[in-house]
Amino acid sequence: MPIKNSFAEMLPEITEWRRDFHENPELMFDTHRTAGIVAEKLRAFGLDDVTEGVGRTGVVGVIRGKTNTSGKVVGLRADMDALPILEATGAKHASKSPGKMHACGHDGHTAMLLGAAKYLAETRNFDGTVVVIFQPAEEGGGGGKVMCDDGLMDRWGIQEVYGMHNMPGLPLGQFAIREGAFFAATDQFEIRVEGLGGHAAKPQETVDTTVVAAQLVSALQTVASRNHDPVKNLVVSVTSFRTESEAFNVIPQHVTLRGTVRTMDPETREMAQTRITALAEGVAAAFGARADVDYRRGYPVMVNSPEQTAFATEVATRVAGACAPAPLIMGGEDFAFMLEERPGAYILVGNGDTAMVHHPEYDFDDNAIPAGCSWWAEIVEQRMPAA
């Protein structure tokens, strides 16, 4: 089954929705405008039920097929939030909110799922129930977990769930997927080093926190290079180094390091936390300083279920003619929380030759819309074929 003609015909309309979302980006759970438009459109499409405020600002819609002899319930999820980035695309539909932009394509994800919902509500050519999920706060807020904690899976009886993300560098409208561990667990750490501040002309009378923290930045790289099996996956990155003084002649009392840890399995995740804490405390103590470590667990590893991955691959092949194997991705994805509660699969759709996501010049390519919408619709029609 190639791209559905309906979505080629709907492309101008869906593009208009997408560009409106792009012009009006919203961060984290503050997706009130976006969620309101989504809910309004779902009701206009004739969905059987539309519920707002799930997981604070999430929206859930229900579409029942022509029949329901199977009793199956399939969930489809798209994310709605943007990023705190100053846009540099120069597009006519560029962000109207300086410092906020859809730099990850969630505007495209939302628009594609809306397009699929409209089609499915009109045709209802399936046997069962589809639940469309529009989620806030994927970009660091854990909106997927918040929606699950709000009873998403049980309230709507979802049995399996599917997600999609665009991928720059993958040919436009093509697909890629991976069974098992796919996106990494993402943790954060903050290390506050306390020494003895003083005058830069008398370092012997201080415990120089800048020197301690600099040594610690280097030492933390040994977690991956010397404590970890090199054939496995681990990234430890120190991304912020801040002293409490900007003066040229002051040795600061405190220095704060911040960073992120990316892992693909629970054992490595546990080891990284243990070693980072031990290194921070030990290095600081060796210089006569003290280190307090705040290690925060973030998104878990996102794991695609075998059966649903095989099915998603089959559907993608129907739509695009092929589905490529995807590499492991050390970025995080809070769809992982939904996959912890129900079996399912997450797939990538090609965004062509564009800037990478989270870049100020990134933009979603509207020409990917028909392929994405077709995949959503085929997931439903093939998983729950009309009786």
Secondary structure by P-SEA (a helix, b strand, c coil): ccccaaaaaaaaaaaaaaaaaaacccccccaaaaaaaaaaaaaaacccccccccccbbbbbbbbcccccccbbbbbbbbbbbccccccccccccccccccccccaaaaaaaaaaaaaaaaaacccccbbbbbbbbccccccaaaaaaaaacccccccccbbbbbbbbcccccccccccccccbbbbbbbbbbbbccccccccccccccaaaaaaaaaaaaaacccccccccbbbbbbbcccccccccccccccbbbbbbbbbbccaaaaaaaaaaaaaaaaaaaaaacbbbbbbcccccccbbbbaaaaaaaaaaaaaacccccccccccccccaaaaaaacccbbbbbbcccccccccccccccccaaaaaaaaaaaaaaaacccc
